[in-house]
Amino acid sequence: MTDTTVSSRIKNEIESNDVVLFMKGTPVFPQCGFSAAVVQVLGELGAKFKGIDVLEDPSIRQGVKEFSNWPTIPQLYVKGEFVGGCDIVREMYASGELQELLESRGVKVDA
Amino acid sequence: MAVADRIREKLSSGLAPLRLEITDDSHKHAGHAGARPGGESHFTVEVVSGAFEGLSRVERQRLVYRLLEEEIAGPVHALALRTIAPSERR
């Protein structure tokens, strides 16, 4: 069970930031190839995002898996909505859907 | 049973796939966090199944993750997925 304080912290992050990436490492120094790939996609789209390093906090690392019902990291949220992990982000970027999603949610991109 | 064989068995019975390709990428991650001696920690799975028809990307992956719950909680550190419905085959 996710601790309620952990899930409310996660909820607060995804509600107060347009684009949130739960990742291993930081946007500048990703510690995992899958996290790095999502950072790169967001960079190419010119989307501002908040990176949350789950390696810094084991309770968030476990908590976000339960919160999203998704067993792996990274996890991308846009406007409070779960988008997916690395595979989905890459597929959506390749097809143009990710850019569409960001624009339709009113997130500024300058690709 | 080898991890790859367990993945094959579970996805075969859970998804009745038309195509199922499992690639062990562990050698690319030797020495990296989550890699295990003997490999079998990093996999790429490409699966074509009618079970994905009408499901979103997130729903498809959740379905696979659910079938492989034990493996993901255990030896599998990373699992890259391509989930394809028969109608999307190129």
N, CA and C atoms of all chains as a GROMACS GRO file, in nm:
protein
  603
    1MET      N    1   0.083  -0.121   0.000
    1MET     CA    2   0.000   0.000   0.000
    1MET      C    3   0.087   0.126   0.000
    2THR      N    4   0.049   0.218  -0.081
    2THR     CA    5   0.121   0.346  -0.083
    2THR      C    6   0.079   0.427   0.038
    3ASP      N    7   0.180   0.478   0.104
    3ASP     CA    8   0.158   0.569   0.215
    3ASP      C    9   0.078   0.690   0.162
    4THR      N   10  -0.020   0.735   0.238
    4THR     CA   11  -0.102   0.846   0.186
    4THR      C   12  -0.021   0.973   0.168
    5THR      N   13   0.080   0.994   0.254
    5THR     CA   14   0.160   1.115   0.237
    5THR      C   15   0.241   1.106   0.108
    6VAL      N   16   0.289   0.985   0.074
    6VAL     CA   17   0.364   0.968  -0.050
    6VAL      C   18   0.273   0.993  -0.170
    7SER      N   19   0.154   0.933  -0.168
    7SER     CA   20   0.068   0.953  -0.285
    7SER      C   21   0.019   1.096  -0.294
    8SER      N   22   0.003   1.163  -0.180
    8SER     CA   23  -0.038   1.304  -0.192
    8SER      C   24   0.077   1.392  -0.240
    9ARG      N   25   0.200   1.353  -0.208
    9ARG     CA   26   0.315   1.427  -0.263
    9ARG      C   27   0.321   1.410  -0.415
   10ILE      N   28   0.299   1.288  -0.460
   10ILE     CA   29   0.302   1.261  -0.605
   10ILE      C   30   0.190   1.339  -0.673
   11LYS      N   31   0.072   1.332  -0.613
   11LYS     CA   32  -0.044   1.401  -0.669
   11LYS      C   33  -0.016   1.552  -0.678
   12ASN      N   34   0.041   1.604  -0.574
   12ASN     CA   35   0.073   1.746  -0.572
   12ASN      C   36   0.172   1.785  -0.683
   13GLU      N   37   0.274   1.700  -0.704
   13GLU     CA   38   0.372   1.727  -0.810
   13GLU      C   39   0.306   1.730  -0.949
   14ILE      N   40   0.221   1.630  -0.975
   14ILE     CA   41   0.165   1.622  -1.110
   14ILE      C   42   0.053   1.724  -1.132
   15GLU      N   43   0.000   1.775  -1.022
   15GLU     CA   44  -0.103   1.878  -1.036
   15GLU      C   45  -0.044   2.018  -1.043
   16SER      N   46   0.075   2.037  -0.984
   16SER     CA   47   0.129   2.172  -0.984
   16SER      C   48   0.233   2.196  -1.093
   17ASN      N   49   0.265   2.091  -1.170
   17ASN     CA   50   0.358   2.109  -1.283
   17ASN      C   51   0.294   2.050  -1.409
   18ASP      N   52   0.304   2.124  -1.520
   18ASP     CA   53   0.241   2.079  -1.644
   18ASP      C   54   0.296   1.944  -1.691
   19VAL      N   55   0.428   1.933  -1.689
   19VAL     CA   56   0.492   1.811  -1.737
   19VAL      C   57   0.588   1.762  -1.629
   20VAL      N   58   0.567   1.639  -1.585
   20VAL     CA   59   0.650   1.583  -1.479
   20VAL      C   60   0.706   1.449  -1.526
   21LEU      N   61   0.836   1.432  -1.508
   21LEU     CA   62   0.898   1.304  -1.541
   21LEU      C   63   0.958   1.244  -1.415
   22PHE      N   64   0.902   1.130  -1.374
   22PHE     CA   65   0.963   1.052  -1.267
   22PHE      C   66   1.073   0.969  -1.333
   23MET      N   67   1.194   0.988  -1.288
   23MET     CA   68   1.308   0.932  -1.360
   23MET      C   69   1.418   0.888  -1.264
   24LYS      N   70   1.515   0.815  -1.321
   24LYS     CA   71   1.634   0.780  -1.244
   24LYS      C   72   1.743   0.879  -1.281
   25GLY      N   73   1.788   0.954  -1.180
   25GLY     CA   74   1.885   1.060  -1.204
   25GLY      C   75   1.812   1.191  -1.231
   26THR      N   76   1.887   1.287  -1.280
   26THR     CA   77   1.831   1.420  -1.304
   26THR      C   78   1.829   1.446  -1.455
   27PRO      N   79   1.753   1.546  -1.499
   27PRO     CA   80   1.752   1.576  -1.642
   27PRO      C   81   1.893   1.600  -1.697
   28VAL      N   82   1.980   1.658  -1.617
   28VAL     CA   83   2.116   1.684  -1.664
   28VAL      C   84   2.202   1.557  -1.659
   29PHE      N   85   2.182   1.477  -1.554
   29PHE     CA   86   2.258   1.353  -1.540
   29PHE      C   87   2.167   1.233  -1.518
   30PRO      N   88   2.099   1.189  -1.625
   30PRO     CA   89   2.014   1.069  -1.610
   30PRO      C   90   2.101   0.949  -1.574
   31GLN      N   91   2.048   0.862  -1.489
   31GLN     CA   92   2.124   0.746  -1.444
   31GLN      C   93   2.078   0.617  -1.512
   32CYS      N   94   1.998   0.630  -1.615
   32CYS     CA   95   1.943   0.512  -1.678
   32CYS      C   96   1.912   0.549  -1.823
   33GLY      N   97   1.938   0.456  -1.914
   33GLY     CA   98   1.920   0.484  -2.056
   33GLY      C   99   1.776   0.516  -2.093
   34PHE      N  100   1.681   0.452  -2.025
   34PHE     CA  101   1.540   0.475  -2.058
   34PHE      C  102   1.496   0.614  -2.013
   35SER      N  103   1.542   0.654  -1.895
   35SER     CA  104   1.513   0.790  -1.849
   35SER      C  105   1.580   0.891  -1.941
   36ALA      N  106   1.704   0.863  -1.980
   36ALA     CA  107   1.777   0.955  -2.068
   36ALA      C  108   1.703   0.972  -2.200
   37ALA      N  109   1.644   0.864  -2.251
   37ALA     CA  110   1.574   0.871  -2.379
   37ALA      C  111   1.452   0.963  -2.370
   38VAL      N  112   1.381   0.959  -2.259
   38VAL     CA  113   1.264   1.045  -2.244
   38VAL      C  114   1.307   1.191  -2.227
   39VAL      N  115   1.412   1.214  -2.152
   39VAL     CA  116   1.466   1.349  -2.137
   39VAL      C  117   1.502   1.406  -2.274
   40GLN      N  118   1.564   1.321  -2.356
   40GLN     CA  119   1.605   1.365  -2.489
   40GLN      C  120   1.484   1.403  -2.575
   41VAL      N  121   1.380   1.321  -2.570
   41VAL     CA  122   1.258   1.351  -2.648
   41VAL      C  123   1.198   1.484  -2.603
   42LEU      N  124   1.187   1.503  -2.472
   42LEU     CA  125   1.128   1.627  -2.422
   42LEU      C  126   1.214   1.746  -2.462
   43GLY      N  127   1.344   1.725  -2.461
   43GLY     CA  128   1.436   1.830  -2.503
   43GLY      C  129   1.416   1.866  -2.650
   44GLU      N  130   1.402   1.763  -2.731
   44GLU     CA  131   1.383   1.788  -2.874
   44GLU      C  132   1.252   1.859  -2.902
   45LEU      N  133   1.152   1.832  -2.820
   45LEU     CA  134   1.022   1.900  -2.837
   45LEU      C  135   1.024   2.039  -2.776
   46GLY      N  136   1.129   2.068  -2.700
   46GLY     CA  137   1.135   2.197  -2.634
   46GLY      C  138   1.030   2.212  -2.525
   47ALA      N  139   0.996   2.100  -2.462
   47ALA     CA  140   0.895   2.104  -2.355
   47ALA      C  141   0.964   2.119  -2.220
   48LYS      N  142   0.922   2.217  -2.146
   48LYS     CA  143   0.974   2.233  -2.010
   48LYS      C  144   0.912   2.126  -1.923
   49PHE      N  145   0.992   2.065  -1.836
   49PHE     CA  146   0.937   1.963  -1.747
   49PHE      C  147   1.009   1.963  -1.614
   50LYS      N  148   0.941   1.906  -1.516
   50LYS     CA  149   1.007   1.887  -1.388
   50LYS      C  150   1.050   1.742  -1.377
   51GLY      N  151   1.178   1.720  -1.355
   51GLY     CA  152   1.228   1.585  -1.334
   51GLY      C  153   1.229   1.553  -1.186
   52ILE      N  154   1.179   1.437  -1.152
   52ILE     CA  155   1.184   1.393  -1.012
   52ILE      C  156   1.268   1.266  -1.005
   53ASP      N  157   1.379   1.277  -0.933
   53ASP     CA  158   1.474   1.166  -0.926
   53ASP      C  159   1.428   1.065  -0.821
   54VAL      N  160   1.380   0.951  -0.869
   54VAL     CA  161   1.328   0.850  -0.774
   54VAL      C  162   1.441   0.782  -0.698
   55LEU      N  163   1.564   0.794  -0.748
   55LEU     CA  164   1.676   0.732  -0.675
   55LEU      C  165   1.706   0.809  -0.546
   56GLU      N  166   1.660   0.933  -0.541
   56GLU     CA  167   1.679   1.015  -0.422
   56GLU      C  168   1.584   0.976  -0.311
   57ASP      N  169   1.476   0.908  -0.346
   57ASP     CA  170   1.371   0.882  -0.248
   57ASP      C  171   1.300   0.748  -0.277
   58PRO      N  172   1.342   0.644  -0.205
   58PRO     CA  173   1.285   0.511  -0.229
   58PRO      C  174   1.132   0.507  -0.211
   59SER      N  175   1.078   0.594  -0.126
   59SER     CA  176   0.933   0.591  -0.106
   59SER      C  177   0.860   0.643  -0.229
   60ILE      N  178   0.919   0.741  -0.297
   60ILE     CA  179   0.862   0.790  -0.423
   60ILE      C  180   0.881   0.685  -0.532
   61ARG      N  181   0.998   0.622  -0.531
   61ARG     CA  182   1.028   0.521  -0.634
   61ARG      C  183   0.923   0.410  -0.631
   62GLN      N  184   0.892   0.360  -0.513
   62GLN     CA  185   0.790   0.256  -0.499
   62GLN      C  186   0.650   0.317  -0.513
   63GLY      N  187   0.633   0.435  -0.451
   63GLY     CA  188   0.501   0.496  -0.447
   63GLY      C  189   0.446   0.531  -0.585
   64VAL      N  190   0.533   0.577  -0.673
   64VAL     CA  191   0.483   0.619  -0.805
   64VAL      C  192   0.443   0.497  -0.889
   65LYS      N  193   0.508   0.384  -0.862
   65LYS     CA  194   0.471   0.261  -0.933
   65LYS      C  195   0.328   0.221  -0.896
   66GLU      N  196   0.297   0.232  -0.768
   66GLU     CA  197   0.162   0.198  -0.723
   66GLU      C  198   0.062   0.305  -0.765
   67PHE      N  199   0.104   0.430  -0.754
   67PHE     CA  200   0.016   0.541  -0.789
   67PHE      C  201  -0.030   0.531  -0.934
   68SER      N  202   0.063   0.498  -1.023
   68SER     CA  203   0.033   0.494  -1.166
   68SER      C  204  -0.012   0.356  -1.212
   69ASN      N  205  -0.003   0.256  -1.125
   69ASN     CA  206  -0.025   0.117  -1.166
   69ASN      C  207   0.065   0.086  -1.286
   70TRP      N  208   0.193   0.111  -1.265
   70TRP     CA  209   0.294   0.097  -1.371
   70TRP      C  210   0.424   0.057  -1.304
   71PRO      N  211   0.479  -0.059  -1.338
   71PRO     CA  212   0.589  -0.112  -1.255
   71PRO      C  213   0.727  -0.060  -1.288
   72THR      N  214   0.738   0.029  -1.387
   72THR     CA  215   0.873   0.069  -1.428
   72THR      C  216   0.889   0.221  -1.425
   73ILE      N  217   1.014   0.264  -1.425
   73ILE     CA  218   1.055   0.404  -1.432
   73ILE      C  219   1.132   0.416  -1.564
   74PRO      N  220   1.123   0.520  -1.640
   74PRO     CA  221   1.056   0.648  -1.616
   74PRO      C  222   0.904   0.644  -1.637
   75GLN      N  223   0.840   0.748  -1.587
   75GLN     CA  224   0.696   0.768  -1.606
   75GLN      C  225   0.671   0.916  -1.634
   76LEU      N  226   0.598   0.940  -1.741
   76LEU     CA  227   0.571   1.078  -1.782
   76LEU      C  228   0.426   1.116  -1.755
   77TYR      N  229   0.409   1.232  -1.692
   77TYR     CA  230   0.275   1.288  -1.670
   77TYR      C  231   0.264   1.422  -1.742
   78VAL      N  232   0.150   1.444  -1.808
   78VAL     CA  233   0.121   1.574  -1.869
   78VAL      C  234  -0.012   1.623  -1.814
   79LYS      N  235  -0.010   1.739  -1.753
   79LYS     CA  236  -0.130   1.799  -1.693
   79LYS      C  237  -0.205   1.699  -1.605
   80GLY      N  238  -0.129   1.631  -1.525
   80GLY     CA  239  -0.190   1.539  -1.429
   80GLY      C  240  -0.230   1.405  -1.485
   81GLU      N  241  -0.206   1.386  -1.614
   81GLU     CA  242  -0.251   1.263  -1.680
   81GLU      C  243  -0.129   1.174  -1.711
   82PHE      N  244  -0.139   1.045  -1.678
   82PHE     CA  245  -0.030   0.952  -1.704
   82PHE      C  246  -0.020   0.925  -1.854
   83VAL      N  247   0.098   0.948  -1.910
   83VAL     CA  248   0.117   0.925  -2.054
   83VAL      C  249   0.178   0.788  -2.080
   84GLY      N  250   0.278   0.752  -2.003
   84GLY     CA  251   0.341   0.622  -2.020
   84GLY      C  252   0.488   0.626  -1.985
   85GLY      N  253   0.556   0.518  -2.021
   85GLY     CA  254   0.700   0.506  -1.998
   85GLY      C  255   0.777   0.532  -2.126
   86CYS      N  256   0.901   0.484  -2.126
   86CYS     CA  257   0.992   0.515  -2.237
   86CYS      C  258   0.941   0.466  -2.373
   87ASP      N  259   0.891   0.343  -2.380
   87ASP     CA  260   0.846   0.289  -2.509
   87ASP      C  261   0.736   0.376  -2.568
   88ILE      N  262   0.640   0.410  -2.484
   88ILE     CA  263   0.523   0.486  -2.529
   88ILE      C  264   0.564   0.627  -2.569
   89VAL      N  265   0.650   0.688  -2.488
   89VAL     CA  266   0.695   0.824  -2.521
   89VAL      C  267   0.767   0.825  -2.655
   90ARG      N  268   0.853   0.727  -2.675
   90ARG     CA  269   0.926   0.722  -2.802
   90ARG      C  270   0.833   0.699  -2.921
   91GLU      N  271   0.738   0.606  -2.905
   91GLU     CA  272   0.643   0.579  -3.013
   91GLU      C  273   0.561   0.704  -3.045
   92MET      N  274   0.513   0.770  -2.938
   92MET     CA  275   0.428   0.887  -2.959
   92MET      C  276   0.506   1.002  -3.019
   93TYR      N  277   0.634   1.012  -2.984
   93TYR     CA  278   0.717   1.116  -3.042
   93TYR      C  279   0.737   1.089  -3.191
   94ALA      N  280   0.766   0.964  -3.223
   94ALA     CA  281   0.792   0.927  -3.362
   94ALA      C  282   0.670   0.951  -3.450
   95SER      N  283   0.551   0.933  -3.394
   95SER     CA  284   0.429   0.947  -3.475
   95SER      C  285   0.373   1.090  -3.471
   96GLY      N  286   0.435   1.176  -3.390
   96GLY     CA  287   0.385   1.313  -3.379
   96GLY      C  288   0.276   1.330  -3.274
   97GLU      N  289   0.233   1.217  -3.213
   97GLU     CA  290   0.124   1.226  -3.116
   97GLU      C  291   0.162   1.298  -2.987
   98LEU      N  292   0.289   1.287  -2.951
   98LEU     CA  293   0.329   1.348  -2.825
   98LEU      C  294   0.322   1.500  -2.834
   99GLN      N  295   0.371   1.551  -2.947
   99GLN     CA  296   0.363   1.695  -2.968
   99GLN      C  297   0.216   1.741  -2.969
  100GLU      N  298   0.133   1.662  -3.038
  100GLU     CA  299  -0.011   1.694  -3.042
  100GLU      C  300  -0.071   1.696  -2.903
  101LEU      N  301  -0.033   1.595  -2.824
  101LEU     CA  302  -0.087   1.586  -2.688
  101LEU      C  303  -0.047   1.710  -2.607
  102LEU      N  304   0.081   1.746  -2.615
  102LEU     CA  305   0.129   1.861  -2.538
  102LEU      C  306   0.056   1.987  -2.581
  103GLU      N  307   0.043   2.004  -2.713
  103GLU     CA  308  -0.023   2.125  -2.762
  103GLU      C  309  -0.170   2.127  -2.724
  104SER      N  310  -0.235   2.010  -2.734
  104SER     CA  311  -0.378   2.007  -2.704
  104SER      C  312  -0.404   2.032  -2.555
  105ARG      N  313  -0.302   2.006  -2.471
  105ARG     CA  314  -0.317   2.032  -2.328
  105ARG      C  315  -0.266   2.171  -2.290
  106GLY      N  316  -0.229   2.247  -2.393
  106GLY     CA  317  -0.186   2.384  -2.368
  106GLY      C  318  -0.046   2.395  -2.309
  107VAL      N  319   0.038   2.292  -2.333
  107VAL     CA  320   0.175   2.299  -2.285
  107VAL      C  321   0.260   2.361  -2.394
  108LYS      N  322   0.339   2.460  -2.355
  108LYS     CA  323   0.419   2.530  -2.455
  108LYS      C  324   0.535   2.443  -2.502
  109VAL      N  325   0.546   2.428  -2.633
  109VAL     CA  326   0.663   2.361  -2.690
  109VAL      C  327   0.724   2.453  -2.794
  110ASP      N  328   0.856   2.451  -2.804
  110ASP     CA  329   0.916   2.531  -2.910
  110ASP      C  330   1.018   2.447  -2.985
  111ALA      N  331   0.965   2.351  -3.057
  111ALA     CA  332   1.052   2.261  -3.134
  111ALA      C  333   1.096   2.327  -3.263
  112MET      N  334   1.363  -2.289  -1.498
  112MET     CA  335   1.344  -2.247  -1.637
  112MET      C  336   1.408  -2.111  -1.657
  113ALA      N  337   1.468  -2.092  -1.773
  113ALA     CA  338   1.530  -1.962  -1.804
  113ALA      C  339   1.424  -1.853  -1.806
  114VAL      N  340   1.466  -1.732  -1.770
  114VAL     CA  341   1.372  -1.620  -1.762
  114VAL      C  342   1.302  -1.598  -1.897
  115ALA      N  343   1.379  -1.603  -2.005
  115ALA     CA  344   1.320  -1.580  -2.138
  115ALA      C  345   1.211  -1.684  -2.167
  116ASP      N  346   1.233  -1.807  -2.123
  116ASP     CA  347   1.134  -1.913  -2.146
  116ASP      C  348   1.007  -1.888  -2.063
  117ARG      N  349   1.026  -1.840  -1.942
  117ARG     CA  350   0.909  -1.808  -1.859
  117ARG      C  351   0.829  -1.694  -1.922
  118ILE      N  352   0.899  -1.593  -1.973
  118ILE     CA  353   0.831  -1.482  -2.039
  118ILE      C  354   0.752  -1.535  -2.159
  119ARG      N  355   0.816  -1.622  -2.237
  119ARG     CA  356   0.752  -1.678  -2.356
  119ARG      C  357   0.626  -1.756  -2.316
  120GLU      N  358   0.640  -1.838  -2.214
  120GLU     CA  359   0.528  -1.922  -2.172
  120GLU      C  360   0.411  -1.837  -2.123
  121LYS      N  361   0.439  -1.738  -2.040
  121LYS     CA  362   0.331  -1.656  -1.984
  121LYS      C  363   0.264  -1.570  -2.090
  122LEU      N  364   0.341  -1.512  -2.179
  122LEU     CA  365   0.280  -1.428  -2.281
  122LEU      C  366   0.206  -1.514  -2.384
  123SER      N  367   0.258  -1.634  -2.411
  123SER     CA  368   0.189  -1.722  -2.505
  123SER      C  369   0.053  -1.762  -2.451
  124SER      N  370   0.048  -1.798  -2.323
  124SER     CA  371  -0.082  -1.842  -2.271
  124SER      C  372  -0.173  -1.724  -2.241
  125GLY      N  373  -0.116  -1.607  -2.207
  125GLY     CA  374  -0.199  -1.492  -2.171
  125GLY      C  375  -0.249  -1.411  -2.290
  126LEU      N  376  -0.174  -1.415  -2.400
  126LEU     CA  377  -0.206  -1.325  -2.513
  126LEU      C  378  -0.235  -1.398  -2.643
  127ALA      N  379  -0.211  -1.528  -2.648
  127ALA     CA  380  -0.225  -1.605  -2.772
  127ALA      C  381  -0.165  -1.526  -2.890
  128PRO      N  382  -0.038  -1.491  -2.881
  128PRO     CA  383   0.020  -1.400  -2.982
  128PRO      C  384   0.032  -1.462  -3.120
  129LEU      N  385   0.015  -1.377  -3.221
  129LEU     CA  386   0.040  -1.419  -3.359
  129LEU      C  387   0.190  -1.418  -3.385
  130ARG      N  388   0.258  -1.332  -3.314
  130ARG     CA  389   0.404  -1.326  -3.323
  130ARG      C  390   0.458  -1.282  -3.188
  131LEU      N  391   0.569  -1.342  -3.149
  131LEU     CA  392   0.628  -1.307  -3.020
  131LEU      C  393   0.780  -1.318  -3.035
  132GLU      N  394   0.845  -1.204  -3.019
  132GLU     CA  395   0.991  -1.204  -3.028
  132GLU      C  396   1.048  -1.153  -2.897
  133ILE      N  397   1.133  -1.234  -2.837
  133ILE     CA  398   1.194  -1.195  -2.710
  133ILE      C  399   1.344  -1.186  -2.732
  134THR      N  400   1.400  -1.069  -2.705
  134THR     CA  401   1.543  -1.049  -2.724
  134THR      C  402   1.606  -1.020  -2.588
  135ASP      N  403   1.710  -1.090  -2.556
  135ASP     CA  404   1.783  -1.065  -2.431
  135ASP      C  405   1.892  -0.962  -2.461
  136ASP      N  406   1.872  -0.841  -2.407
  136ASP     CA  407   1.969  -0.732  -2.430
  136ASP      C  408   2.069  -0.720  -2.316
  137SER      N  409   2.070  -0.817  -2.228
  137SER     CA  410   2.147  -0.802  -2.103
  137SER      C  411   2.295  -0.772  -2.128
  138HIS      N  412   2.350  -0.833  -2.232
  138HIS     CA  413   2.493  -0.813  -2.258
  138HIS      C  414   2.527  -0.666  -2.281
  139LYS      N  415   2.427  -0.588  -2.328
  139LYS     CA  416   2.452  -0.445  -2.352
  139LYS      C  417   2.461  -0.368  -2.222
  140HIS      N  418   2.416  -0.432  -2.114
  140HIS     CA  419   2.409  -0.360  -1.987
  140HIS      C  420   2.502  -0.420  -1.882
  141ALA      N  421   2.594  -0.505  -1.925
  141ALA     CA  422   2.684  -0.569  -1.828
  141ALA      C  423   2.754  -0.462  -1.746
  142GLY      N  424   2.755  -0.481  -1.615
  142GLY     CA  425   2.822  -0.387  -1.526
  142GLY      C  426   2.736  -0.269  -1.486
  143HIS      N  427   2.622  -0.254  -1.553
  143HIS     CA  428   2.531  -0.144  -1.524
  143HIS      C  429   2.439  -0.185  -1.410
  144ALA      N  430   2.383  -0.085  -1.341
  144ALA     CA  431   2.292  -0.116  -1.230
  144ALA      C  432   2.179  -0.205  -1.277
  145GLY      N  433   2.150  -0.310  -1.203
  145GLY     CA  434   2.039  -0.398  -1.238
  145GLY      C  435   2.084  -0.517  -1.322
  146ALA      N  436   2.205  -0.510  -1.379
  146ALA     CA  437   2.254  -0.624  -1.456
  146ALA      C  438   2.294  -0.735  -1.359
  147ARG      N  439   2.273  -0.859  -1.402
  147ARG     CA  440   2.309  -0.970  -1.315
  147ARG      C  441   2.412  -1.056  -1.388
  148PRO      N  442   2.500  -1.119  -1.311
  148PRO     CA  443   2.589  -1.212  -1.379
  148PRO      C  444   2.504  -1.320  -1.445
  149GLY      N  445   2.537  -1.360  -1.564
  149GLY     CA  446   2.455  -1.460  -1.633
  149GLY      C  447   2.348  -1.397  -1.717
  150GLY      N  448   2.334  -1.264  -1.709
  150GLY     CA  449   2.240  -1.195  -1.797
  150GLY      C  450   2.096  -1.217  -1.756
  151GLU      N  451   2.008  -1.216  -1.855
  151GLU     CA  452   1.864  -1.233  -1.834
  151GLU      C  453   1.804  -1.128  -1.742
  152SER      N  454   1.849  -1.005  -1.758
  152SER     CA  455   1.795  -0.896  -1.678
  152SER      C  456   1.726  -0.790  -1.765
  153HIS      N  457   1.771  -0.776  -1.889
  153HIS     CA  458   1.718  -0.674  -1.979
  153HIS      C  459   1.662  -0.740  -2.105
  154PHE      N  460   1.535  -0.716  -2.130
  154PHE     CA  461   1.472  -0.780  -2.244
  154PHE      C  462   1.398  -0.679  -2.332
  155THR      N  463   1.389  -0.713  -2.460
  155THR     CA  464   1.297  -0.643  -2.549
  155THR      C  465   1.196  -0.745  -2.597
  156VAL      N  466   1.070  -0.712  -2.587
  156VAL     CA  467   0.964  -0.802  -2.630
  156VAL      C  468   0.880  -0.732  -2.735
  157GLU      N  469   0.865  -0.798  -2.849
  157GLU     CA  470   0.775  -0.746  -2.952
  157GLU      C  471   0.665  -0.850  -2.970
  158VAL      N  472   0.542  -0.805  -2.952
  158VAL     CA  473   0.433  -0.903  -2.954
  158VAL      C  474   0.314  -0.850  -3.034
  159VAL      N  475   0.264  -0.936  -3.119
  159VAL     CA  476   0.144  -0.906  -3.198
  159VAL      C  477   0.032  -0.994  -3.143
  160SER      N  478  -0.074  -0.930  -3.095
  160SER     CA  479  -0.182  -1.008  -3.036
  160SER      C  480  -0.316  -0.939  -3.056
  161GLY      N  481  -0.416  -1.019  -3.084
  161GLY     CA  482  -0.552  -0.968  -3.096
  161GLY      C  483  -0.603  -0.911  -2.964
  162ALA      N  484  -0.540  -0.950  -2.854
  162ALA     CA  485  -0.581  -0.900  -2.722
  162ALA      C  486  -0.559  -0.749  -2.711
  163PHE      N  487  -0.474  -0.693  -2.797
  163PHE     CA  488  -0.445  -0.549  -2.790
  163PHE      C  489  -0.544  -0.465  -2.868
  164GLU      N  490  -0.624  -0.529  -2.950
  164GLU     CA  491  -0.718  -0.458  -3.035
  164GLU      C  492  -0.809  -0.370  -2.948
  165GLY      N  493  -0.818  -0.242  -2.981
  165GLY     CA  494  -0.906  -0.152  -2.907
  165GLY      C  495  -0.850  -0.102  -2.774
  166LEU      N  496  -0.730  -0.145  -2.738
  166LEU     CA  497  -0.670  -0.096  -2.613
  166LEU      C  498  -0.572   0.017  -2.640
  167SER      N  499  -0.561   0.110  -2.547
  167SER     CA  500  -0.463   0.218  -2.559
  167SER      C  501  -0.323   0.160  -2.536
  168ARG      N  502  -0.222   0.240  -2.566
  168ARG     CA  503  -0.085   0.195  -2.542
  168ARG      C  504  -0.064   0.160  -2.394
  169VAL      N  505  -0.115   0.248  -2.309
  169VAL     CA  506  -0.097   0.225  -2.165
  169VAL      C  507  -0.167   0.095  -2.122
  170GLU      N  508  -0.288   0.073  -2.172
  170GLU     CA  509  -0.362  -0.049  -2.135
  170GLU      C  510  -0.291  -0.175  -2.184
  171ARG      N  511  -0.234  -0.168  -2.303
  171ARG     CA  512  -0.161  -0.283  -2.358
  171ARG      C  513  -0.042  -0.320  -2.271
  172GLN      N  514   0.034  -0.215  -2.235
  172GLN     CA  515   0.153  -0.245  -2.154
  172GLN      C  516   0.115  -0.292  -2.015
  173ARG      N  517   0.007  -0.236  -1.961
  173ARG     CA  518  -0.036  -0.283  -1.828
  173ARG      C  519  -0.072  -0.431  -1.834
  174LEU      N  520  -0.136  -0.471  -1.945
  174LEU     CA  521  -0.173  -0.612  -1.962
  174LEU      C  522  -0.047  -0.700  -1.961
  175VAL      N  523   0.055  -0.659  -2.034
  175VAL     CA  524   0.179  -0.737  -2.037
  175VAL      C  525   0.246  -0.736  -1.900
  176TYR      N  526   0.250  -0.619  -1.838
  176TYR     CA  527   0.313  -0.609  -1.706
  176TYR      C  528   0.244  -0.699  -1.604
  177ARG      N  529   0.111  -0.708  -1.617
  177ARG     CA  530   0.036  -0.791  -1.522
  177ARG      C  531   0.072  -0.939  -1.541
  178LEU      N  532   0.083  -0.979  -1.666
  178LEU     CA  533   0.118  -1.119  -1.694
  178LEU      C  534   0.259  -1.152  -1.644
  179LEU      N  535   0.346  -1.052  -1.648
  179LEU     CA  536   0.487  -1.075  -1.611
  179LEU      C  537   0.521  -1.015  -1.474
  180GLU      N  538   0.419  -1.002  -1.392
  180GLU     CA  539   0.436  -0.938  -1.261
  180GLU      C  540   0.553  -0.998  -1.181
  181GLU      N  541   0.558  -1.131  -1.175
  181GLU     CA  542   0.662  -1.196  -1.095
  181GLU      C  543   0.802  -1.170  -1.151
  182GLU      N  544   0.812  -1.175  -1.284
  182GLU     CA  545   0.943  -1.156  -1.346
  182GLU      C  546   0.991  -1.012  -1.325
  183ILE      N  547   0.898  -0.916  -1.335
  183ILE     CA  548   0.938  -0.776  -1.319
  183ILE      C  549   0.974  -0.746  -1.173
  184ALA      N  550   0.903  -0.810  -1.082
  184ALA     CA  551   0.936  -0.793  -0.940
  184ALA      C  552   1.067  -0.866  -0.908
  185GLY      N  553   1.102  -0.963  -0.991
  185GLY     CA  554   1.220  -1.045  -0.965
  185GLY      C  555   1.337  -1.012  -1.056
  186PRO      N  556   1.373  -1.105  -1.145
  186PRO     CA  557   1.500  -1.093  -1.217
  186PRO      C  558   1.502  -0.989  -1.329
  187VAL      N  559   1.384  -0.950  -1.378
  187VAL     CA  560   1.383  -0.862  -1.495
  187VAL      C  561   1.396  -0.716  -1.451
  188HIS      N  562   1.506  -0.655  -1.488
  188HIS     CA  563   1.532  -0.517  -1.448
  188HIS      C  564   1.473  -0.420  -1.549
  189ALA      N  565   1.472  -0.458  -1.676
  189ALA     CA  566   1.421  -0.368  -1.779
  189ALA      C  567   1.352  -0.448  -1.888
  190LEU      N  568   1.241  -0.393  -1.933
  190LEU     CA  569   1.160  -0.463  -2.032
  190LEU      C  570   1.110  -0.358  -2.130
  191ALA      N  571   1.167  -0.360  -2.250
  191ALA     CA  572   1.118  -0.270  -2.355
  191ALA      C  573   1.010  -0.344  -2.432
  192LEU      N  574   0.898  -0.276  -2.456
  192LEU     CA  575   0.784  -0.344  -2.516
  192LEU      C  576   0.741  -0.278  -2.646
  193ARG      N  577   0.710  -0.362  -2.743
  193ARG     CA  578   0.636  -0.315  -2.861
  193ARG      C  579   0.511  -0.401  -2.868
  194THR      N  580   0.399  -0.339  -2.845
  194THR     CA  581   0.272  -0.412  -2.840
  194THR      C  582   0.189  -0.373  -2.961
  195ILE      N  583   0.164  -0.470  -3.046
  195ILE     CA  584   0.102  -0.441  -3.176
  195ILE      C  585  -0.025  -0.523  -3.192
  196ALA      N  586  -0.129  -0.458  -3.238
  196ALA     CA  587  -0.253  -0.531  -3.270
  196ALA      C  588  -0.245  -0.578  -3.414
  197PRO      N  589  -0.309  -0.692  -3.445
  197PRO     CA  590  -0.299  -0.746  -3.582
  197PRO      C  591  -0.338  -0.644  -3.688
  198SER      N  592  -0.436  -0.557  -3.659
  198SER     CA  593  -0.481  -0.461  -3.758
  198SER      C  594  -0.375  -0.354  -3.788
  199GLU      N  595  -0.273  -0.344  -3.703
  199GLU     CA  596  -0.169  -0.242  -3.723
  199GLU      C  597  -0.043  -0.300  -3.788
  200ARG      N  598  -0.046  -0.428  -3.819
  200ARG     CA  599   0.074  -0.490  -3.876
  200ARG      C  600   0.107  -0.428  -4.010
  201ARG      N  601   0.237  -0.405  -4.027
  201ARG     CA  602   0.279  -0.349  -4.154
  201ARG      C  603   0.338  -0.459  -4.240
   0.00000   0.00000   0.00000
